[in-house]
Every structure is written in structure tokens, then in C-alpha cells.
Amino acid sequence: MTVRREDLPYRPCAGVVLVNADGHVFAGRRIDHAAGAWQMPQGGIDPGESVREAALRELEEETGLSRDLVEVADEMEDWVHYDLPDDLLGRIWNGKYRGQKQKWLLCRFRGQDGDVNIATPQPEFSAWTWMAWPDLVKQIVPFKQSVYRAVFERFGDML
């Protein structure tokens, strides 16, 4: 029996737009992507977890940055969605989801670059840098570009 895309739910996800004092955004190069796609810290929301809790947990898990090194400046009210491309549908997340619905926090970085540690117990990034947001949108996987554009449209004036 073939699962139809429209029968699958979206995976709830939270992410962090981490901005430094220069107005650049944290970007990590995905460790599992051969072409070296870049993205911001993000991940699934656990049962009973708020968007804010999930976003800050993911930030710490992926960058080693503790919550005291960031200041939450804003939070998206609405979900943004993306669908997985056909070649990934059924392969990611045990085939349970058609894509993700995401909410994002805008956080200001209050630490030093030396506080970032992507060599975590379960690393997701092979490298990291600060990028201007338009450059990051160009370097995300194509199926997530509309989400990133929506996120930066929402937070752009605050960067």
C-alpha cells in the first residue's frame, strides 16, 4: 500500500534565528548533506514541550550554547510549512511526515564566538559561520527556501 503525501501530517518543529551584534545570522553546514547545505538550528518539538522550550533545547543541542547566552527577542505567531521532495518522502522521520510545520524564535547572541561548540554528542553541523540572511537563504536546500524567506520577512526589520 502506497502512502499518499496528503494523508501524512506535518512534523512540529521549532527553530532559532540567532543574530549577532553585527546583524548576521548563525548558520551551520549540515553534516549529513553531501552538497554542504547550510541552515539555522532547528528540530522537532517533543510531546508536552512549548515552541520556546524546543527551540532553546535544539539551539543548545546543536551549538552548545546555553540559554543564558541568548536573549529571546521575538517569536513567530504563525506556523510556516514545507513539504519534503518526492525523493525524501518516506525516507526521513520513518516515513511518518510529509514535511514540517515550524515556528521560529528570534534570539540575540550575548556570548562570544568561542562559546559555540558544534562538536556535540550528536553533531548536526560540520562547520558554522555568521552570514547575512540573504546569503543563507541561497544556501539552504531548495525545498526550505520559502520557509526561510517567510522567517526573514517576519524578523528582517529586527536584525
PAVEXLUM-880616 format. One record per residue (C-alpha): x, y, z. Coordinates in nm, 3 decimals. Each point is the difference from the previous one (the first is absolute). Layout:
! residues N
+---------+---------+---------+
|       x |       y |       z |
+---------+---------+---------+
|       X |       Y |       Z |
...
+---------+---------+---------+
//
This chain:
! residues 159
+---------+---------+---------+
|       x |       y |       z |
+---------+---------+---------+
|   0.000 |   0.000 |   0.000 |
|   0.140 |   0.337 |  -0.101 |
|  -0.028 |   0.288 |   0.243 |
|  -0.129 |   0.316 |  -0.158 |
|   0.172 |   0.327 |   0.089 |
|  -0.331 |   0.168 |   0.084 |
|  -0.077 |  -0.271 |   0.258 |
|   0.314 |   0.076 |   0.203 |
|   0.020 |   0.271 |   0.268 |
|   0.265 |   0.268 |   0.036 |
|   0.264 |  -0.051 |   0.269 |
|  -0.009 |   0.281 |   0.260 |
|   0.335 |   0.177 |   0.012 |
|   0.157 |   0.299 |   0.171 |
|   0.298 |   0.202 |  -0.115 |
|   0.225 |   0.286 |   0.104 |
|   0.112 |   0.299 |  -0.204 |
|   0.309 |   0.086 |   0.204 |
|   0.129 |   0.346 |  -0.088 |
|   0.329 |   0.152 |   0.112 |
|   0.082 |   0.365 |   0.072 |
|   0.087 |   0.057 |  -0.369 |
|  -0.345 |  -0.115 |  -0.114 |
|   0.128 |  -0.326 |  -0.146 |
|  -0.176 |  -0.331 |   0.054 |
|   0.148 |  -0.325 |   0.132 |
|   0.021 |  -0.264 |  -0.273 |
|   0.117 |  -0.358 |   0.033 |
|   0.102 |  -0.225 |  -0.289 |
|  -0.197 |  -0.323 |   0.026 |
|   0.222 |  -0.297 |   0.073 |
|  -0.232 |  -0.237 |  -0.189 |
|  -0.032 |   0.194 |  -0.325 |
|   0.253 |  -0.081 |  -0.272 |
|  -0.029 |   0.342 |  -0.166 |
|   0.057 |   0.177 |   0.331 |
|  -0.336 |   0.172 |   0.046 |
|  -0.011 |   0.259 |   0.277 |
|  -0.283 |   0.060 |   0.245 |
|  -0.090 |   0.153 |   0.334 |
|  -0.045 |  -0.209 |   0.316 |
|  -0.336 |  -0.177 |  -0.003 |
|  -0.165 |  -0.324 |   0.100 |
|  -0.307 |  -0.186 |   0.108 |
|  -0.225 |   0.103 |   0.285 |
|  -0.031 |  -0.275 |   0.261 |
|  -0.341 |  -0.087 |   0.149 |
|  -0.091 |   0.250 |   0.272 |
|   0.277 |   0.241 |  -0.103 |
|  -0.072 |   0.361 |  -0.098 |
|   0.138 |   0.153 |  -0.317 |
|   0.236 |   0.216 |   0.206 |
|   0.124 |  -0.293 |   0.208 |
|   0.059 |  -0.211 |  -0.311 |
|   0.179 |   0.279 |  -0.188 |
|   0.237 |   0.076 |   0.289 |
|   0.063 |  -0.372 |   0.059 |
|   0.083 |  -0.050 |  -0.368 |
|   0.230 |   0.304 |   0.006 |
|   0.192 |  -0.146 |   0.293 |
|   0.010 |  -0.352 |  -0.147 |
|   0.129 |   0.120 |  -0.338 |
|   0.231 |   0.288 |   0.098 |
|   0.093 |  -0.060 |   0.363 |
|  -0.140 |   0.346 |   0.087 |
|  -0.175 |   0.016 |   0.334 |
|  -0.318 |   0.202 |   0.039 |
|   0.173 |   0.267 |   0.206 |
|   0.203 |   0.098 |  -0.310 |
|  -0.308 |   0.097 |  -0.202 |
|  -0.282 |   0.248 |   0.042 |
|  -0.335 |  -0.089 |  -0.158 |
|  -0.105 |   0.312 |  -0.193 |
|  -0.310 |  -0.129 |  -0.181 |
|  -0.199 |  -0.309 |  -0.093 |
|  -0.200 |  -0.076 |  -0.314 |
|  -0.373 |  -0.027 |   0.059 |
|  -0.079 |  -0.208 |  -0.309 |
|   0.131 |  -0.334 |  -0.122 |
|   0.195 |  -0.013 |  -0.326 |
|  -0.002 |  -0.327 |  -0.194 |
|   0.212 |  -0.187 |  -0.249 |
|  -0.051 |  -0.330 |  -0.180 |
|   0.278 |  -0.250 |  -0.050 |
|   0.100 |  -0.062 |  -0.361 |
|  -0.117 |  -0.331 |  -0.148 |
|   0.343 |  -0.165 |   0.033 |
|   0.001 |   0.059 |   0.378 |
|  -0.367 |  -0.074 |   0.073 |
|  -0.024 |  -0.328 |   0.189 |
|   0.374 |  -0.004 |   0.080 |
|   0.031 |   0.272 |   0.266 |
|  -0.163 |  -0.024 |   0.345 |
|  -0.093 |  -0.364 |  -0.065 |
|  -0.241 |   0.110 |  -0.271 |
|  -0.244 |   0.146 |   0.255 |
|  -0.009 |   0.358 |  -0.132 |
|  -0.046 |   0.186 |  -0.328 |
|   0.222 |   0.288 |   0.116 |
|   0.015 |   0.239 |   0.292 |
|  -0.206 |   0.278 |   0.149 |
|   0.233 |   0.239 |   0.176 |
|  -0.004 |   0.290 |   0.241 |
|   0.310 |   0.211 |   0.050 |
|   0.152 |   0.212 |   0.275 |
|   0.218 |   0.301 |  -0.065 |
|   0.282 |  -0.005 |   0.256 |
|   0.284 |   0.244 |   0.059 |
|   0.339 |  -0.157 |   0.068 |
|   0.155 |   0.131 |   0.323 |
|   0.307 |  -0.221 |   0.006 |
|   0.331 |  -0.025 |  -0.182 |
|   0.073 |  -0.204 |  -0.311 |
|   0.213 |  -0.229 |   0.217 |
|  -0.316 |  -0.104 |   0.187 |
|  -0.128 |  -0.179 |  -0.312 |
|   0.077 |  -0.373 |   0.004 |
|  -0.143 |  -0.204 |  -0.287 |
|   0.200 |  -0.308 |   0.110 |
|  -0.300 |  -0.119 |   0.200 |
|  -0.080 |  -0.363 |   0.099 |
|  -0.224 |  -0.031 |  -0.309 |
|   0.143 |   0.260 |  -0.241 |
|  -0.222 |   0.145 |  -0.271 |
|   0.244 |   0.253 |  -0.142 |
|   0.347 |  -0.046 |  -0.148 |
|   0.075 |   0.375 |  -0.001 |
|  -0.162 |   0.326 |   0.102 |
|   0.020 |   0.368 |  -0.083 |
|  -0.185 |   0.330 |   0.025 |
|  -0.178 |   0.091 |  -0.327 |
|  -0.209 |   0.281 |  -0.138 |
|  -0.350 |  -0.143 |  -0.019 |
|  -0.036 |   0.033 |  -0.381 |
|   0.313 |  -0.214 |  -0.041 |
|  -0.141 |  -0.263 |   0.235 |
|  -0.327 |  -0.020 |  -0.194 |
|   0.204 |  -0.078 |  -0.314 |
|   0.191 |  -0.278 |   0.178 |
|  -0.290 |  -0.186 |   0.161 |
|  -0.138 |  -0.305 |  -0.181 |
|  -0.246 |   0.121 |  -0.265 |
|  -0.310 |  -0.154 |   0.159 |
|   0.053 |   0.209 |   0.316 |
|   0.070 |   0.333 |  -0.171 |
|  -0.361 |   0.123 |   0.018 |
|  -0.003 |  -0.065 |   0.375 |
|   0.322 |   0.195 |   0.049 |
|  -0.131 |   0.287 |  -0.210 |
|  -0.316 |   0.011 |   0.216 |
|   0.206 |  -0.007 |   0.320 |
|   0.223 |   0.285 |  -0.115 |
|  -0.297 |   0.197 |  -0.128 |
|  -0.144 |  -0.026 |   0.350 |
|   0.323 |   0.079 |   0.191 |
|   0.199 |   0.195 |  -0.261 |
|  -0.059 |   0.346 |   0.148 |
|   0.130 |  -0.118 |   0.337 |
|   0.332 |  -0.137 |  -0.124 |
+---------+---------+---------+
//
